[in-house]
Amino acid sequence: MAWIRTIEADEASPELSRLYAQVEDPETGQLDNVMKIHSLHPEGLAAHFSVYSSSMAGTKTLRRVERELIAVVVSGLNQCHY
């Protein structure tokens, strides 16, 4: 299994703390590891979240729930845990 060093929330710089607050789950307050792996490069975290937010935003032809379902199916086909 791969190992990637990450920075925990209690060790984060002010900039990283601000980004963590933006990307954490609003219901649980938890930070997904797929976001935390960018902690050594905050600009990468901001870019990842921007792409994710844009791709999951609803459109006239595809609702957010449908996009989430597509993501689940694709992740399953790719044998991805996320």
TIGUGU-870025 format. One record per residue: residue number from 1; residue in one letter; x, y, z of N, C-alpha, C, O, CB in turn. Coordinates in Angstrom, 1 decimal, decimal comma. Glycine has a CB too. Layout:
TIGUGU-870025
+-----+---------+--------+--------+--------+--------+--------+--------+--------+--------+--------+--------+--------+--------+--------+--------+--------+
! num ! residuo !   n_c1 !   n_c2 !   n_c3 !  ca_c1 !  ca_c2 !  ca_c3 !   c_c1 !   c_c2 !   c_c3 !   o_c1 !   o_c2 !   o_c3 !  cb_c1 !  cb_c2 !  cb_c3 !
+-----+---------+--------+--------+--------+--------+--------+--------+--------+--------+--------+--------+--------+--------+--------+--------+--------+
! NUM !       A !      X !      Y !      Z !      X !      Y !      Z !      X !      Y !      Z !      X !      Y !      Z !      X !      Y !      Z !
...
+-----+---------+--------+--------+--------+--------+--------+--------+--------+--------+--------+--------+--------+--------+--------+--------+--------+
This chain:
TIGUGU-870025
+-----+---------+--------+--------+--------+--------+--------+--------+--------+--------+--------+--------+--------+--------+--------+--------+--------+
! num ! residuo !   n_c1 !   n_c2 !   n_c3 !  ca_c1 !  ca_c2 !  ca_c3 !   c_c1 !   c_c2 !   c_c3 !   o_c1 !   o_c2 !   o_c3 !  cb_c1 !  cb_c2 !  cb_c3 !
+-----+---------+--------+--------+--------+--------+--------+--------+--------+--------+--------+--------+--------+--------+--------+--------+--------+
!   1 !       M !    0,8 !   -1,2 !    0,0 !    0,0 !    0,0 !    0,0 !    0,9 !    1,2 !    0,0 !    1,9 !    1,3 !    0,7 !   -1,0 !    0,0 !    1,2 !
!   2 !       A !    0,5 !    2,2 !   -0,8 !    1,2 !    3,5 !   -0,8 !    1,1 !    4,3 !    0,4 !    0,1 !    4,2 !    1,2 !    0,7 !    4,3 !   -2,0 !
!   3 !       W !    2,0 !    5,1 !    0,7 !    2,0 !    5,9 !    1,9 !    2,4 !    7,4 !    1,5 !    3,4 !    7,6 !    0,8 !    3,0 !    5,4 !    3,0 !
!   4 !       I !    1,6 !    8,3 !    1,9 !    1,8 !    9,7 !    1,5 !    1,7 !   10,5 !    2,8 !    0,8 !   10,4 !    3,6 !    0,7 !   10,2 !    0,5 !
!   5 !       R !    2,8 !   11,3 !    3,1 !    2,8 !   12,1 !    4,3 !    1,8 !   13,2 !    4,1 !    1,7 !   13,8 !    3,1 !    4,3 !   12,7 !    4,5 !
!   6 !       T !    1,1 !   13,4 !    5,2 !    0,1 !   14,5 !    5,2 !    0,3 !   15,3 !    6,5 !    0,9 !   15,0 !    7,4 !   -1,3 !   13,9 !    5,2 !
!   7 !       I !   -0,4 !   16,5 !    6,5 !   -0,4 !   17,4 !    7,6 !   -1,7 !   17,3 !    8,3 !   -2,7 !   17,6 !    7,6 !    0,0 !   18,9 !    7,2 !
!   8 !       E !   -1,8 !   17,0 !    9,6 !   -3,0 !   16,9 !   10,3 !   -3,5 !   18,4 !   10,6 !   -2,8 !   19,3 !   10,5 !   -2,8 !   16,2 !   11,6 !
!   9 !       A !   -4,8 !   18,5 !   10,8 !   -5,5 !   19,7 !   11,0 !   -4,9 !   20,5 !   12,1 !   -4,7 !   21,8 !   12,0 !   -7,0 !   19,6 !   11,2 !
!  10 !       D !   -4,5 !   19,9 !   13,2 !   -3,9 !   20,6 !   14,4 !   -2,5 !   21,0 !   14,1 !   -1,9 !   21,8 !   15,0 !   -4,0 !   19,7 !   15,6 !
!  11 !       E !   -1,9 !   20,6 !   13,0 !   -0,5 !   21,1 !   12,7 !   -0,5 !   22,0 !   11,5 !    0,6 !   22,4 !   11,0 !    0,4 !   19,8 !   12,4 !
!  12 !       A !   -1,7 !   22,3 !   10,9 !   -1,7 !   23,0 !    9,7 !   -1,4 !   24,5 !    9,9 !   -1,7 !   25,1 !   10,9 !   -3,1 !   22,9 !    9,1 !
!  13 !       S !   -0,8 !   25,1 !    8,8 !   -0,6 !   26,5 !    8,8 !   -2,0 !   27,2 !    8,7 !   -3,0 !   26,6 !    8,4 !    0,3 !   26,9 !    7,6 !
!  14 !       P !   -2,0 !   28,5 !    8,9 !   -3,3 !   29,3 !    8,8 !   -3,9 !   29,1 !    7,4 !   -5,1 !   28,9 !    7,2 !   -3,1 !   30,7 !    9,0 !
!  15 !       E !   -3,1 !   29,1 !    6,3 !   -3,6 !   28,9 !    5,0 !   -4,2 !   27,5 !    4,8 !   -5,3 !   27,4 !    4,2 !   -2,5 !   29,2 !    3,9 !
!  16 !       L !   -3,5 !   26,5 !    5,2 !   -4,0 !   25,1 !    5,1 !   -5,2 !   24,9 !    6,0 !   -6,1 !   24,2 !    5,5 !   -2,9 !   24,1 !    5,5 !
!  17 !       S !   -5,2 !   25,5 !    7,1 !   -6,4 !   25,4 !    8,0 !   -7,7 !   26,0 !    7,3 !   -8,8 !   25,4 !    7,4 !   -6,2 !   26,1 !    9,3 !
!  18 !       R !   -7,5 !   27,1 !    6,6 !   -8,6 !   27,7 !    5,9 !   -9,1 !   26,8 !    4,8 !  -10,3 !   26,7 !    4,6 !   -8,1 !   29,1 !    5,3 !
!  19 !       L !   -8,1 !   26,2 !    4,1 !   -8,5 !   25,3 !    3,0 !   -9,2 !   24,0 !    3,6 !  -10,2 !   23,6 !    3,0 !   -7,3 !   24,9 !    2,2 !
!  20 !       Y !   -8,7 !   23,5 !    4,6 !   -9,3 !   22,3 !    5,3 !  -10,7 !   22,6 !    5,6 !  -11,6 !   21,8 !    5,4 !   -8,5 !   21,9 !    6,5 !
!  21 !       A !  -11,0 !   23,8 !    6,2 !  -12,3 !   24,2 !    6,6 !  -13,3 !   24,3 !    5,3 !  -14,5 !   24,0 !    5,5 !  -12,3 !   25,6 !    7,3 !
!  22 !       Q !  -12,7 !   24,6 !    4,2 !  -13,6 !   24,7 !    3,0 !  -13,9 !   23,3 !    2,4 !  -15,0 !   23,1 !    1,9 !  -12,8 !   25,5 !    1,9 !
!  23 !       V !  -13,0 !   22,3 !    2,6 !  -13,2 !   21,0 !    1,9 !  -13,7 !   19,9 !    2,9 !  -14,0 !   18,8 !    2,4 !  -11,9 !   20,6 !    1,3 !
!  24 !       E !  -13,8 !   20,2 !    4,2 !  -14,3 !   19,2 !    5,1 !  -15,8 !   19,0 !    4,9 !  -16,5 !   19,8 !    4,4 !  -14,0 !   19,6 !    6,5 !
!  25 !       D !  -16,2 !   17,8 !    5,2 !  -17,6 !   17,4 !    5,1 !  -18,4 !   18,3 !    6,0 !  -18,2 !   18,3 !    7,2 !  -17,9 !   15,9 !    5,4 !
!  26 !       P !  -19,4 !   19,1 !    5,5 !  -20,2 !   20,0 !    6,4 !  -21,0 !   19,3 !    7,4 !  -21,3 !   19,9 !    8,5 !  -21,0 !   20,9 !    5,5 !
!  27 !       E !  -21,4 !   18,0 !    7,2 !  -22,2 !   17,3 !    8,2 !  -21,4 !   16,7 !    9,3 !  -21,8 !   16,7 !   10,4 !  -23,0 !   16,3 !    7,4 !
!  28 !       T !  -20,2 !   16,2 !    8,9 !  -19,4 !   15,4 !    9,9 !  -18,2 !   16,2 !   10,4 !  -17,7 !   15,9 !   11,5 !  -19,0 !   14,1 !    9,4 !
!  29 !       G !  -17,8 !   17,2 !    9,6 !  -16,6 !   17,9 !   10,0 !  -15,3 !   17,2 !    9,6 !  -14,2 !   17,6 !   10,0 !  -16,6 !   18,3 !   11,4 !
!  30 !       Q !  -15,4 !   16,0 !    9,0 !  -14,3 !   15,2 !    8,7 !  -13,7 !   15,6 !    7,3 !  -14,4 !   16,1 !    6,4 !  -14,6 !   13,7 !    8,6 !
!  31 !       L !  -12,4 !   15,4 !    7,2 !  -11,6 !   15,7 !    6,0 !  -11,3 !   14,4 !    5,3 !  -10,6 !   13,6 !    5,9 !  -10,3 !   16,5 !    6,4 !
!  32 !       D !  -11,7 !   14,3 !    4,1 !  -11,4 !   13,1 !    3,3 !   -9,9 !   13,0 !    3,0 !   -9,3 !   14,0 !    2,8 !  -12,2 !   13,0 !    2,0 !
!  33 !       N !   -9,4 !   11,8 !    3,1 !   -8,0 !   11,5 !    2,8 !   -7,6 !   11,9 !    1,4 !   -6,5 !   12,4 !    1,2 !   -7,6 !   10,1 !    3,1 !
!  34 !       V !   -8,5 !   11,8 !    0,5 !   -8,3 !   12,2 !   -0,9 !   -8,0 !   13,7 !   -1,0 !   -7,3 !   14,1 !   -1,9 !   -9,4 !   11,8 !   -1,8 !
!  35 !       M !   -8,5 !   14,5 !   -0,1 !   -8,1 !   15,9 !    0,0 !   -6,9 !   16,1 !    0,8 !   -6,0 !   17,0 !    0,5 !   -9,3 !   16,7 !    0,6 !
!  36 !       K !   -6,8 !   15,4 !    1,9 !   -5,6 !   15,6 !    2,8 !   -4,3 !   15,3 !    2,2 !   -3,3 !   15,8 !    2,6 !   -5,8 !   14,8 !    4,1 !
!  37 !       I !   -4,3 !   14,4 !    1,1 !   -3,0 !   14,1 !    0,5 !   -2,4 !   15,3 !   -0,2 !   -1,2 !   15,3 !   -0,5 !   -3,2 !   13,0 !   -0,5 !
!  38 !       H !   -3,1 !   16,3 !   -0,4 !   -2,6 !   17,6 !   -1,0 !   -2,0 !   18,5 !    0,1 !   -1,6 !   19,6 !   -0,2 !   -3,7 !   18,3 !   -1,8 !
!  39 !       S !   -2,0 !   18,1 !    1,3 !   -1,6 !   19,0 !    2,4 !   -0,2 !   19,6 !    2,3 !    0,0 !   20,7 !    2,8 !   -1,8 !   18,3 !    3,7 !
!  40 !       L !    0,7 !   18,9 !    1,6 !    2,0 !   19,4 !    1,5 !    2,1 !   20,5 !    0,4 !    3,1 !   21,2 !    0,2 !    3,0 !   18,3 !    1,2 !
!  41 !       H !    1,0 !   20,6 !   -0,4 !    0,9 !   21,5 !   -1,5 !   -0,5 !   22,2 !   -1,5 !   -1,3 !   21,7 !   -2,3 !    1,3 !   20,8 !   -2,9 !
!  42 !       P !   -0,7 !   23,2 !   -0,7 !   -2,0 !   23,8 !   -0,5 !   -2,6 !   24,3 !   -1,9 !   -3,8 !   24,2 !   -2,0 !   -1,9 !   24,9 !    0,4 !
!  43 !       E !   -1,8 !   24,7 !   -2,8 !   -2,3 !   25,2 !   -4,1 !   -2,9 !   24,0 !   -4,8 !   -3,9 !   24,2 !   -5,5 !   -1,1 !   25,8 !   -4,9 !
!  44 !       G !   -2,3 !   22,8 !   -4,7 !   -2,9 !   21,6 !   -5,3 !   -4,2 !   21,2 !   -4,7 !   -5,1 !   20,8 !   -5,4 !   -1,9 !   20,4 !   -5,2 !
!  45 !       L !   -4,3 !   21,4 !   -3,4 !   -5,6 !   21,2 !   -2,7 !   -6,7 !   22,1 !   -3,2 !   -7,8 !   21,7 !   -3,4 !   -5,4 !   21,3 !   -1,1 !
!  46 !       A !   -6,4 !   23,4 !   -3,3 !   -7,3 !   24,3 !   -3,8 !   -7,8 !   24,0 !   -5,2 !   -8,9 !   24,1 !   -5,5 !   -6,7 !   25,8 !   -3,7 !
!  47 !       A !   -6,8 !   23,6 !   -6,0 !   -7,1 !   23,3 !   -7,4 !   -8,0 !   22,0 !   -7,5 !   -9,0 !   22,0 !   -8,3 !   -5,8 !   23,1 !   -8,2 !
!  48 !       H !   -7,6 !   21,0 !   -6,7 !   -8,4 !   19,7 !   -6,7 !   -9,9 !   20,1 !   -6,3 !  -10,8 !   19,6 !   -6,9 !   -7,8 !   18,7 !   -5,7 !
!  49 !       F !  -10,0 !   20,8 !   -5,2 !  -11,4 !   21,2 !   -4,8 !  -12,2 !   22,0 !   -5,8 !  -13,4 !   21,8 !   -6,0 !  -11,3 !   21,9 !   -3,4 !
!  50 !       S !  -11,5 !   22,8 !   -6,5 !  -12,1 !   23,6 !   -7,5 !  -12,6 !   22,7 !   -8,7 !  -13,8 !   22,9 !   -9,1 !  -11,2 !   24,7 !   -8,1 !
!  51 !       V !  -11,8 !   21,8 !   -9,1 !  -12,2 !   20,9 !  -10,2 !  -13,4 !   20,0 !   -9,7 !  -14,4 !   19,8 !  -10,4 !  -11,0 !   20,0 !  -10,6 !
!  52 !       Y !  -13,3 !   19,5 !   -8,5 !  -14,3 !   18,6 !   -7,9 !  -15,6 !   19,4 !   -7,8 !  -16,7 !   18,9 !   -8,2 !  -13,9 !   18,1 !   -6,5 !
!  53 !       S !  -15,6 !   20,6 !   -7,3 !  -16,8 !   21,5 !   -7,1 !  -17,4 !   21,8 !   -8,5 !  -18,6 !   21,7 !   -8,6 !  -16,5 !   22,8 !   -6,4 !
!  54 !       S !  -16,6 !   22,1 !   -9,4 !  -17,1 !   22,4 !  -10,8 !  -17,8 !   21,2 !  -11,4 !  -18,8 !   21,2 !  -12,0 !  -16,0 !   22,9 !  -11,7 !
!  55 !       S !  -17,1 !   20,0 !  -11,3 !  -17,6 !   18,8 !  -11,9 !  -18,9 !   18,3 !  -11,2 !  -19,7 !   17,6 !  -11,9 !  -16,6 !   17,7 !  -12,0 !
!  56 !       M !  -19,1 !   18,5 !  -10,0 !  -20,2 !   18,0 !   -9,2 !  -21,4 !   19,0 !   -9,2 !  -22,4 !   18,7 !   -8,6 !  -19,8 !   17,6 !   -7,9 !
!  57 !       A !  -21,2 !   20,2 !   -9,7 !  -22,3 !   21,2 !   -9,7 !  -23,4 !   20,7 !  -10,6 !  -23,1 !   20,2 !  -11,7 !  -21,8 !   22,6 !  -10,1 !
!  58 !       G !  -24,6 !   20,9 !  -10,2 !  -25,7 !   20,5 !  -11,0 !  -25,8 !   21,4 !  -12,3 !  -25,4 !   22,5 !  -12,3 !  -27,0 !   20,6 !  -10,2 !
!  59 !       T !  -26,4 !   20,8 !  -13,3 !  -26,7 !   21,5 !  -14,6 !  -28,1 !   21,3 !  -14,9 !  -28,9 !   20,6 !  -14,2 !  -25,7 !   21,0 !  -15,7 !
!  60 !       K !  -28,6 !   21,9 !  -16,0 !  -30,0 !   21,7 !  -16,4 !  -30,3 !   20,2 !  -16,8 !  -31,4 !   19,8 !  -16,7 !  -30,3 !   22,6 !  -17,6 !
!  61 !       T !  -29,2 !   19,5 !  -17,3 !  -29,5 !   18,2 !  -17,8 !  -29,1 !   17,1 !  -16,8 !  -29,5 !   15,9 !  -17,0 !  -28,7 !   18,0 !  -19,1 !
!  62 !       L !  -28,3 !   17,4 !  -15,8 !  -27,8 !   16,4 !  -14,9 !  -27,8 !   16,9 !  -13,5 !  -27,0 !   17,9 !  -13,2 !  -26,4 !   15,8 !  -15,3 !
!  63 !       R !  -28,6 !   16,3 !  -12,6 !  -28,6 !   16,8 !  -11,2 !  -27,4 !   16,3 !  -10,4 !  -26,7 !   15,3 !  -10,9 !  -29,9 !   16,3 !  -10,5 !
!  64 !       R !  -27,1 !   16,9 !   -9,3 !  -25,9 !   16,5 !   -8,5 !  -26,0 !   15,0 !   -8,1 !  -25,0 !   14,3 !   -8,1 !  -25,9 !   17,4 !   -7,2 !
!  65 !       V !  -27,2 !   14,5 !   -7,7 !  -27,3 !   13,2 !   -7,3 !  -27,0 !   12,2 !   -8,4 !  -26,4 !   11,2 !   -8,2 !  -28,8 !   12,9 !   -6,8 !
!  66 !       E !  -27,3 !   12,6 !   -9,6 !  -26,9 !   11,8 !  -10,8 !  -25,4 !   11,8 !  -11,0 !  -24,8 !   10,7 !  -11,4 !  -27,7 !   12,3 !  -12,1 !
!  67 !       R !  -24,8 !   12,9 !  -10,8 !  -23,3 !   13,0 !  -11,0 !  -22,7 !   12,1 !   -9,9 !  -21,7 !   11,5 !  -10,2 !  -22,9 !   14,5 !  -10,8 !
!  68 !       E !  -23,2 !   12,2 !   -8,7 !  -22,6 !   11,3 !   -7,6 !  -22,8 !    9,9 !   -7,9 !  -21,8 !    9,1 !   -7,7 !  -23,4 !   11,6 !   -6,2 !
!  69 !       L !  -23,9 !    9,5 !   -8,5 !  -24,1 !    8,1 !   -8,8 !  -23,1 !    7,6 !   -9,9 !  -22,6 !    6,5 !   -9,9 !  -25,5 !    7,8 !   -9,3 !
!  70 !       I !  -22,9 !    8,5 !  -10,9 !  -21,9 !    8,2 !  -12,0 !  -20,5 !    8,1 !  -11,3 !  -19,8 !    7,1 !  -11,7 !  -21,9 !    9,3 !  -13,0 !
!  71 !       A !  -20,2 !    8,9 !  -10,4 !  -18,9 !    8,8 !   -9,8 !  -18,7 !    7,5 !   -9,0 !  -17,6 !    6,9 !   -9,0 !  -18,7 !   10,0 !   -8,8 !
!  72 !       V !  -19,8 !    7,1 !   -8,3 !  -19,7 !    5,8 !   -7,6 !  -19,5 !    4,6 !   -8,6 !  -18,7 !    3,8 !   -8,3 !  -21,0 !    5,6 !   -6,8 !
!  73 !       V !  -20,2 !    4,6 !   -9,7 !  -20,1 !    3,6 !  -10,6 !  -18,7 !    3,5 !  -11,3 !  -18,1 !    2,5 !  -11,4 !  -21,2 !    3,7 !  -11,8 !
!  74 !       V !  -18,2 !    4,7 !  -11,7 !  -16,9 !    4,8 !  -12,3 !  -15,8 !    4,3 !  -11,3 !  -14,9 !    3,6 !  -11,6 !  -16,6 !    6,2 !  -12,8 !
!  75 !       S !  -15,9 !    4,8 !  -10,0 !  -15,0 !    4,4 !   -9,0 !  -15,0 !    2,9 !   -8,8 !  -14,0 !    2,2 !   -8,6 !  -15,3 !    5,1 !   -7,6 !
!  76 !       G !  -16,2 !    2,3 !   -8,8 !  -16,3 !    0,8 !   -8,6 !  -15,7 !    0,1 !   -9,8 !  -14,9 !   -0,9 !   -9,6 !  -17,8 !    0,4 !   -8,5 !
!  77 !       L !  -15,9 !    0,6 !  -11,0 !  -15,3 !    0,0 !  -12,2 !  -13,8 !    0,1 !  -12,2 !  -13,1 !   -0,8 !  -12,6 !  -15,8 !    0,6 !  -13,5 !
!  78 !       N !  -13,3 !    1,2 !  -11,6 !  -11,8 !    1,4 !  -11,5 !  -11,2 !    0,7 !  -10,3 !  -10,0 !    0,8 !  -10,0 !  -11,5 !    2,9 !  -11,5 !
!  79 !       Q !  -12,1 !    0,1 !   -9,5 !  -11,7 !   -0,5 !   -8,2 !  -11,0 !    0,5 !   -7,3 !  -10,0 !    0,2 !   -6,6 !  -10,7 !   -1,7 !   -8,5 !
!  80 !       C !  -11,6 !    1,7 !   -7,2 !  -11,1 !    2,7 !   -6,4 !  -11,9 !    2,8 !   -5,1 !  -13,2 !    2,6 !   -5,2 !  -11,2 !    4,1 !   -7,1 !
!  81 !       H !  -11,3 !    3,0 !   -4,0 !  -12,0 !    3,0 !   -2,7 !  -12,7 !    4,3 !   -2,5 !  -13,6 !    4,4 !   -1,6 !  -11,0 !    2,8 !   -1,6 !
!  82 !       Y !  -12,5 !    5,3 !   -3,3 !  -13,2 !    6,6 !   -3,2 !  -14,3 !    6,7 !   -4,2 !  -15,0 !    7,7 !   -4,3 !  -12,2 !    7,8 !   -3,4 !
+-----+---------+--------+--------+--------+--------+--------+--------+--------+--------+--------+--------+--------+--------+--------+--------+--------+
